[in-house]
Amino acid sequence: MMYRTRLVVLKIPCLKLLACGVAIWAVTATTQAQNLQRTTSSALNLDSALKPVAARYVVTIVPPPFVKTHEKPKTHTWYFYREAQRIALLKGNVDEIWYRDGQQRISFERVFHEDERVVDYSTGELQTLRVIVNWAELSTFVHPDELRHLKLNSKHGAGNTTLLQLSGVVGQDRLAIDWLPELQLPKRITRQDKSGFKVRMDLVESAEPAHHAWPRPGAKSADYLHLDAADFGDMSYDPVVRKSEALDVRLGWRAAHAHE
């Protein structure tokens, strides 16, 4: 009886110790998760002032794998310019340039090089179209909230060479980003929608100032004819208006019309 009694007495502290260990493990795991979240938010370097930079990206568009087509992935070269009051994305035949004035009012112009025309979207016209503009998203290709939502999978390098690998689901899209905190830009970003359509951007080179051989915002379009997007209703016959409206529809800025 004494032996059995001692055995019972010994079991009780063991159970307490086990429960204590589980509790410690749970608290530690929670703390590590919270620390990871804090590290992710701070390591992204989103709160620092955005530095001027020029960058060249290769963009690859991959059709869904289950679509029966012989269409191969398409690649494009984009030039990106970030300044305090201007964000420009040069896509070849079409340039997209955003401006922000001293009162934080944002305007936009779309440049059609083949037609030698520029379509101007004033602050008021963007508001009429109910376009919500996030300057940080324009400046980094990714909305800050999306970046914070992603899981930090790994970290490589240190200091100016730090690279963070993040991934997750945002809305209905799968997103994977190799993020460069020093540049506040993605080295690679892959976005795939629910249909399997995939767009990947790869940073080839960055510079400040931009290389002389790179195309410059406004250099070719200085003498182009300008159109006001507010006048589209009276110019539906114009091919440039149709092109710009079609791009607006694709971005969700306006509803499609019969001629589109």
C-alpha positions in Angstrom: 0.0 0.0 0.0 2.8 2.4 0.8 4.3 1.7 -2.6 1.0 2.5 -4.4 0.4 5.6 -2.3 3.9 7.0 -3.2 3.2 6.3 -6.8 0.0 8.3 -6.8 1.8 11.2 -5.0 4.5 11.2 -7.6 2.0 11.3 -10.5 0.3 14.5 -9.3 3.4 16.7 -9.6 4.2 15.1 -13.0 0.8 16.1 -14.3 1.3 19.6 -13.0 4.7 19.8 -14.6 3.3 18.6 -17.9 0.5 21.1 -17.8 2.9 23.9 -16.9 5.1 22.9 -19.8 2.2 23.0 -22.3 1.2 26.4 -21.0 4.8 27.7 -21.4 5.0 26.3 -24.9 1.6 27.9 -25.8 2.7 31.3 -24.5 6.1 31.0 -26.2 4.5 30.1 -29.5 2.1 33.0 -29.3 4.9 35.4 -28.4 7.0 34.2 -31.3 4.1 34.7 -33.6 3.5 38.2 -32.3 7.2 39.0 -32.6 7.3 37.6 -36.2 4.3 39.9 -37.1 6.1 42.9 -35.5 9.3 42.0 -37.3 7.5 41.7 -40.6 5.9 45.1 -40.3 9.1 46.9 -39.3 11.4 45.0 -41.6 9.3 45.9 -44.7 10.5 49.5 -44.1 7.1 50.9 -45.1 7.2 53.8 -42.7 10.3 55.4 -44.0 10.3 58.1 -46.7 10.3 56.7 -50.2 13.5 57.3 -52.0 13.7 58.4 -55.6 14.6 55.5 -57.8 14.5 54.3 -61.4 14.1 50.6 -62.1 13.8 48.2 -65.1 11.4 45.2 -64.8 10.7 42.3 -67.0 7.0 41.4 -66.8 5.9 37.9 -67.8 2.2 37.1 -68.4 1.3 33.5 -68.2 -2.1 32.2 -69.4 -4.0 29.7 -67.2 -2.5 26.1 -67.6 -5.9 24.5 -68.4 -6.7 26.8 -71.3 -6.3 25.0 -74.6 -4.2 27.4 -76.5 -0.9 27.5 -78.1 -0.2 31.0 -76.8 3.1 31.2 -75.0 3.9 33.4 -72.1 4.5 37.0 -73.1 7.3 39.2 -71.8 7.5 42.9 -71.6 10.0 45.5 -70.3 8.7 48.2 -68.0 10.7 51.2 -66.8 9.6 52.6 -63.4 10.4 56.0 -62.0 9.6 57.1 -58.5 10.0 60.7 -57.4 8.4 62.6 -54.6 5.7 64.2 -56.7 5.6 61.9 -59.7 5.3 58.1 -60.4 5.9 57.0 -64.0 5.5 53.5 -65.5 6.7 53.3 -69.1 5.3 50.2 -70.7 6.5 50.6 -74.3 3.6 51.9 -76.4 1.8 53.3 -73.4 3.1 55.3 -70.5 1.2 55.9 -67.2 2.2 58.9 -65.2 0.8 60.0 -61.8 1.3 63.5 -60.3 0.8 64.8 -56.8 0.9 68.5 -56.0 1.7 70.3 -52.8 -1.9 69.9 -51.5 -1.7 66.1 -52.1 -4.1 66.3 -55.1 -3.4 63.5 -57.5 -3.8 63.6 -61.3 -3.0 61.1 -64.0 -2.0 61.1 -67.7 -1.9 58.2 -70.1 0.5 58.5 -73.1 -0.2 56.7 -76.4 3.0 56.9 -78.4 1.7 55.3 -81.5 -1.0 57.9 -81.7 1.2 60.7 -80.3 -1.6 61.7 -77.9 -1.8 62.2 -74.1 -5.0 61.7 -72.2 -5.3 63.9 -69.0 -7.2 62.9 -65.9 -7.6 65.7 -63.5 -8.1 65.3 -59.8 -11.8 66.1 -60.3 -12.2 63.6 -63.2 -10.6 60.8 -61.1 -13.1 61.7 -58.3 -15.9 61.6 -60.8 -14.8 58.1 -61.9 -14.5 57.2 -58.2 -10.9 56.1 -58.6 -9.3 55.5 -55.2 -5.6 56.3 -55.5 -3.1 55.1 -52.9 0.3 56.8 -53.5 2.2 54.2 -51.5 0.8 51.5 -53.7 1.7 53.4 -56.9 5.2 53.9 -55.4 5.8 50.2 -54.6 3.5 48.1 -56.9 1.8 46.7 -53.8 -0.7 48.1 -51.4 0.9 48.4 -47.9 -2.0 46.5 -46.3 -1.4 43.6 -48.7 2.2 43.5 -47.7 1.4 43.5 -44.1 -1.1 40.7 -44.7 1.5 38.4 -46.2 3.4 35.8 -44.2 7.1 36.2 -43.8 8.6 32.9 -44.9 12.3 33.7 -44.8 14.9 36.5 -44.6 18.2 36.6 -46.4 21.1 39.0 -46.2 21.5 42.0 -43.9 21.5 45.7 -44.1 21.2 47.1 -47.6 21.1 43.6 -49.1 18.2 42.3 -47.0 15.6 40.3 -48.9 12.3 39.2 -47.4 10.3 36.4 -49.0 6.6 36.7 -48.4 3.5 34.9 -49.6 -0.2 34.6 -48.9 -3.7 35.0 -50.3 -5.1 38.5 -50.8 -8.7 38.5 -51.9 -8.9 35.8 -54.5 -5.3 36.2 -55.6 -2.3 34.2 -54.6 0.6 36.6 -54.0 4.3 35.8 -53.6 6.8 38.7 -53.2 10.6 38.9 -52.8 10.8 42.3 -51.1 13.8 44.6 -50.9 13.4 46.9 -47.8 16.3 49.2 -48.8 14.7 50.0 -52.2 11.1 49.6 -50.9 10.4 47.7 -54.1 9.8 44.0 -55.0 12.7 42.1 -56.5 10.0 39.7 -57.8 6.3 39.7 -57.4 4.0 37.0 -58.7 0.2 37.4 -58.6 -2.1 34.5 -59.7 -5.9 34.8 -59.8 -8.4 32.0 -59.3 -8.5 31.2 -63.0 -4.7 30.5 -63.0 -3.8 33.6 -64.9 -0.4 34.7 -63.6 1.6 37.9 -63.9 5.3 37.9 -62.7 7.5 41.0 -62.4 11.3 40.6 -62.0 13.6 43.5 -61.2 16.5 43.5 -63.6 18.2 46.6 -62.5 17.7 49.8 -60.4 19.6 53.1 -60.5 19.5 56.6 -59.2 19.8 58.6 -61.4 18.5 56.5 -64.3 20.8 55.3 -67.0 21.1 57.6 -70.0 19.9 54.9 -72.4 16.6 54.4 -70.5 13.5 56.1 -71.9 12.5 59.1 -69.8 9.0 60.2 -68.8 7.8 63.0 -71.0 10.8 63.0 -73.3 8.9 61.7 -76.4 5.5 63.2 -75.5 6.5 66.8 -75.1 4.8 67.8 -78.4 1.9 65.3 -78.3 -1.7 66.5 -78.5 -3.5 66.4 -75.2 -7.1 65.3 -74.6 -9.2 65.8 -71.5 -10.8 62.6 -70.2 -13.7 64.7 -69.0 -14.6 65.3 -72.7 -14.8 61.6 -73.6 -18.6 61.8 -73.8 -18.4 64.1 -76.9 -15.5 62.2 -78.5 -16.6 58.5 -78.7 -15.6 58.5 -82.4 -11.9 59.1 -81.5 -9.8 55.9 -81.5 -7.6 57.2 -78.7 -10.7 57.8 -76.6 -11.8 54.3 -77.3 -8.4 52.9 -76.3 -8.3 54.9 -73.1 -11.9 54.0 -72.2 -11.1 50.3 -72.8 -8.2 50.6 -70.4 -10.4 52.4 -67.9 -12.9 49.5 -68.1 -10.2 47.0 -67.5 -9.2 48.8 -64.4 -12.8 49.1 -63.2 -12.9 52.9 -63.5 -16.0 52.9 -65.8 -18.6 50.7 -67.3 -18.2 49.3 -70.8 -20.0 51.0 -73.7 -21.5 49.5 -76.8 -18.6 50.6 -79.0 -16.2 48.7 -76.8 
